[in-house]
Amino acid sequence: MNDIRQIAPGVVRIPTGISNAYLVGSSKQWVLIDTGTDHAKTIIEAAEERFGDTSPEVIYLTHGHFDHSGSAATLSDYWNVPVLAHPLELPFLDGRASYPPPDPTVGGFMSQMIRIVPIKKVNLGGRLRAMPARRLPGLNGWDVVHTPGHTPGHVSFFRRADRALIAGDAFTTINQDRFIGMITKRSEVCRPPAYYTIDWDDAQESVRKLASLRPNLLAAGHGEPMSGRPALDGLRELAEDIQAPDHGRYVSQPVVSDEDGVAYVPPPAPDPVKRAATGFALGGGALGMAIYLRRKRQRSNWERYAA
């Protein structure tokens, strides 16, 4: 638990594998924002160390992707508290709908890794509630900011008193496109995870909206928290020059969604990696068959000779 630390008054960051969760508040009143994949034990231990046996008011989700909501059901049951998400996220969290598939054709390191990551559907059932637009339970002094693009109902949380921003996947503070960036964990403000972003116009506008708040602390869903001038300048520079990938399934056409889930998903983009893998498999199969037939002929000839 050495990486668990306070990053702003009343804000504690908990690394949960590839993503982050955040404890916000004090022992009198606190909430959890995002839950990681399968990190309930880590989060419970961190909360008990900081707040004792006090339960959170609620659990908030910036969005419903499995790396942010995967422990939500376990934690909701453990503390007997509801899980709140934006209304447009609800169909992806109550079993009615699945998110559009990730798009590895956008390129970059993590987009290739997502090919081998099992995508789990989340169903929180009766634990789930719609997040109010104002007067957030347990989050006095914080505003919720709708930041769609990565998902339809993605939200961020902003505290005006000290300009602290919990941004989910509206952007990252690690370069997921480069292997070296993932290994070194060098802090830099980057676009949202490209392989899962389904509307790039909305995603770009959301980054600009958050940059206009001039946040002093960036607590993203992926990467180390950043503060001060590097944070402010990094987000401003991203807002001025955020680029969609050069190609990809959702680059030229966004996903269309509504309160019931997905209404339209663009067709898959050409996938050179899959095509190469298919060609390799077919070539390997043909080679294997040729070897088999050759050995069969050799065996048949030997048997005739022996007779």
C-alpha positions in Angstrom: 0.0 0.0 0.0 3.1 2.3 -0.3 1.7 3.9 -3.5 -1.5 4.9 -1.8 -1.1 8.6 -0.8 -3.0 11.9 -0.3 -2.6 14.1 -3.4 -4.8 17.0 -2.2 -6.7 17.8 1.0 -9.2 15.0 1.4 -8.2 13.2 -1.8 -6.3 9.9 -1.7 -5.2 8.1 -4.8 -5.3 4.2 -4.8 -3.5 2.5 -7.8 -5.6 -0.5 -8.9 -3.4 -2.2 -11.5 -3.7 -0.2 -14.7 -6.2 2.4 -13.4 -6.8 4.5 -10.3 -9.5 4.8 -7.6 -9.9 7.8 -5.3 -11.1 8.3 -1.8 -12.6 11.7 -1.3 -13.6 13.2 2.1 -13.0 12.7 5.8 -13.9 10.1 8.4 -17.2 12.1 8.9 -18.2 11.8 5.3 -16.4 10.3 2.3 -17.0 8.7 -1.1 -15.2 6.4 -3.4 -14.7 7.4 -7.1 -14.0 4.4 -9.4 -13.2 0.9 -8.2 -10.6 -0.7 -10.5 -11.0 -4.2 -11.8 -10.7 -6.7 -9.0 -9.2 -4.6 -6.2 -11.9 -4.6 -3.5 -9.5 -5.8 -0.8 -6.9 -3.1 -1.6 -9.6 -0.4 -1.5 -11.2 -1.6 1.7 -7.9 -1.8 3.5 -7.0 1.8 2.3 -10.4 3.1 3.4 -10.2 1.5 6.8 -6.7 2.8 7.4 -7.9 6.3 6.6 -11.5 6.4 7.8 -11.8 3.5 10.3 -15.0 1.5 10.0 -17.0 4.3 8.5 -18.7 3.4 5.2 -18.8 5.8 2.2 -21.9 7.7 1.4 -21.9 6.3 -2.1 -19.6 4.9 -4.8 -19.3 7.1 -7.9 -18.2 5.9 -11.3 -16.7 8.2 -13.9 -17.8 5.6 -16.4 -18.6 1.9 -16.6 -15.6 0.3 -18.3 -14.5 -2.8 -16.5 -11.2 -1.3 -15.3 -13.2 1.4 -13.5 -16.2 -0.5 -12.3 -15.0 -4.1 -11.9 -15.0 -4.0 -8.1 -18.1 -1.9 -7.7 -20.5 -4.8 -7.0 -18.3 -6.3 -4.3 -17.7 -2.9 -2.6 -21.4 -1.9 -2.8 -22.4 -5.2 -1.1 -19.6 -4.9 1.5 -20.5 -1.3 2.5 -24.3 -1.6 1.6 -24.2 1.6 -0.4 -25.4 2.5 -3.9 -23.3 3.0 -7.0 -24.0 6.3 -8.9 -23.3 6.9 -12.6 -24.5 9.3 -15.2 -27.9 8.4 -16.7 -26.3 7.6 -20.1 -24.0 5.1 -18.5 -26.8 3.1 -16.8 -27.6 0.7 -19.7 -24.0 -0.4 -19.7 -24.0 -1.0 -16.0 -27.4 -2.7 -15.4 -27.0 -5.5 -18.0 -29.1 -4.0 -20.7 -26.3 -3.2 -23.1 -22.6 -3.8 -23.9 -20.2 -1.1 -24.8 -19.0 -1.0 -28.4 -16.0 -3.3 -28.9 -12.5 -1.8 -28.4 -10.7 -0.8 -31.5 -7.1 -2.1 -31.8 -6.7 -0.6 -35.3 -6.0 2.9 -33.8 -2.5 1.7 -33.2 -0.2 2.1 -30.2 1.0 -0.2 -27.4 -2.1 -0.5 -25.3 -4.4 -0.9 -28.3 -2.6 -4.1 -29.1 -2.6 -5.3 -25.5 -6.4 -4.9 -25.5 -6.6 -7.7 -28.0 -5.8 -10.2 -25.3 -7.7 -8.6 -22.4 -11.0 -10.3 -21.7 -13.8 -7.7 -21.7 -16.3 -8.3 -19.0 -19.9 -7.1 -19.0 -20.9 -5.3 -15.8 -24.3 -5.7 -14.2 -24.8 -3.9 -10.9 -28.5 -4.6 -10.8 -30.3 -3.0 -7.9 -27.2 -1.4 -6.6 -27.2 1.2 -9.4 -28.6 4.7 -9.2 -28.6 7.7 -11.6 -26.2 10.5 -10.5 -27.9 13.8 -9.8 -26.7 16.8 -11.7 -26.3 18.9 -8.5 -25.9 18.3 -4.8 -23.8 15.3 -5.1 -24.1 13.0 -2.0 -20.9 13.1 0.1 -19.2 15.5 -2.3 -19.8 18.9 -0.8 -17.9 21.6 -2.8 -17.5 19.4 -5.9 -19.1 19.8 -9.3 -19.8 17.0 -11.7 -18.8 17.8 -15.3 -20.3 15.7 -18.2 -17.3 14.8 -20.3 -18.5 12.5 -23.1 -16.5 11.0 -25.9 -14.7 8.2 -24.2 -18.2 6.9 -23.3 -21.6 8.6 -23.6 -22.0 9.3 -19.9 -18.5 9.8 -18.9 -18.1 12.4 -16.1 -15.3 14.2 -14.2 -15.4 15.9 -10.8 -14.0 19.4 -10.1 -13.5 21.2 -6.8 -13.4 24.9 -7.4 -11.8 25.8 -4.0 -8.4 24.4 -5.0 -9.1 23.5 -8.6 -8.7 19.8 -8.1 -9.9 17.6 -11.0 -10.7 13.9 -11.0 -10.9 13.2 -14.7 -11.5 9.5 -15.2 -10.6 8.7 -18.8 -11.4 12.2 -20.3 -7.6 12.3 -20.7 -4.6 10.3 -19.2 -1.4 11.3 -17.5 0.6 8.5 -19.1 1.3 7.8 -22.7 -0.5 4.6 -23.4 0.4 4.6 -27.1 4.1 3.9 -26.3 5.6 0.9 -24.6 8.4 3.0 -23.0 5.7 5.4 -21.6 3.9 2.5 -20.0 7.1 1.0 -18.5 8.6 4.3 -17.2 5.2 5.7 -16.2 6.5 9.2 -17.1 3.9 11.8 -16.3 2.5 13.6 -19.4 -1.0 14.8 -20.3 -2.3 12.6 -23.2 -5.5 12.0 -25.0 -8.1 9.5 -23.6 -7.4 5.8 -24.2 -7.8 5.7 -28.0 -8.8 2.0 -28.3 -12.0 2.7 -26.3 -12.9 6.2 -27.3 -16.1 6.1 -29.4 -16.7 9.8 -30.3 -13.6 11.9 -31.1 -15.4 15.2 -31.6 -17.0 14.9 -28.1 -13.7 13.7 -26.6 -11.9 16.7 -28.0 -14.6 19.1 -26.7 -14.5 17.5 -23.3 -10.7 18.1 -23.0 -11.2 21.7 -24.0 -14.0 22.0 -21.4 -11.8 20.7 -18.6 -8.8 22.8 -19.7 -11.1 25.9 -19.4 -11.4 25.2 -15.7 -7.7 25.7 -15.3 -7.3 22.8 -12.8 -4.3 22.8 -10.5 -4.4 19.0 -9.8 -5.0 16.3 -12.5 -6.1 13.0 -11.1 -6.8 10.9 -14.1 -7.9 7.3 -14.4 -4.6 6.2 -15.8 -1.2 7.6 -14.8 0.3 9.5 -11.9 -1.4 12.6 -10.5 0.1 15.8 -11.7 -0.1 19.3 -10.1 1.0 22.9 -10.5 2.4 24.4 -13.7 3.1 21.1 -15.5 -0.5 20.0 -15.0 -2.0 23.3 -16.1 0.3 23.7 -19.1 0.0 20.0 -20.1 -3.8 20.1 -20.2 -3.8 23.4 -22.0 -1.4 22.1 -24.7 -3.5 19.0 -25.1 -6.7 21.1 -25.5 -5.0 23.2 -28.2 -3.8 20.2 -30.2 -5.7 17.1 -29.3 -5.7 14.8 -32.3 -7.8 11.8 -33.1 -5.9 8.7 -34.3 -5.0 8.7 -38.0 -7.3 5.7 -38.5 -9.7 3.5 -36.6 -13.3 2.3 -36.4 -14.7 5.3 -34.5 -12.5 8.0 -36.0 -14.6 9.1 -39.0 -17.9 7.9 -37.6 -18.9 8.0 -33.9 -21.0 5.5 -32.1 -24.6 6.7 -31.7 -26.1 6.0 -28.3 -29.1 6.9 -26.2 -30.6 6.2 -22.8 -31.1 2.5 -23.8 -27.5 2.0 -24.9 -26.0 1.7 -28.4 -28.1 2.7 -31.4 -25.4 2.5 -34.1 -21.9 1.1 -34.2 -19.7 1.8 -37.3 -18.4 -1.2 -39.2 -15.0 -2.6 -38.2 -12.0 -0.8 -39.8 -9.4 -2.8 -41.8 -7.1 -4.6 -39.3 -3.7 -5.3 -40.8 -2.6 -7.2 -37.7 -5.6 -9.6 -37.9 -5.1 -10.0 -41.6 -1.4 -10.8 -41.1 -2.3 -13.3 -38.4 -4.9 -15.0 -40.6 -2.4 -15.2 -43.4 0.2 -16.6 -41.1 -2.2 -19.2 -39.8 -3.3 -20.2 -43.3 0.2 -20.3 -44.5 1.2 -22.4 -41.5 -1.7 -24.7 -42.1 -0.8 -25.2 -45.7 2.8 -25.9 -44.8 1.7 -28.4 -42.2 -0.5 -30.2 -44.6 2.2 -30.4 -47.2 4.6 -31.9 -44.7 2.0 -34.4 -43.6 1.2 -35.5 -47.2 4.9 -35.8 -48.0 5.5 -38.0 -44.9 2.5 -40.0 -45.8 3.9 -40.6 -49.3 7.3 -41.5 -47.9 5.7 -44.0 -45.5 3.6 -45.5 -48.2 6.7 -46.0 -50.4 8.6 -47.6 -47.6 5.8 -50.0 -46.9 5.7 -51.0 -50.6 9.5 -51.5 -50.6 9.4 -53.5 -47.4 6.7 -55.8 -48.8 
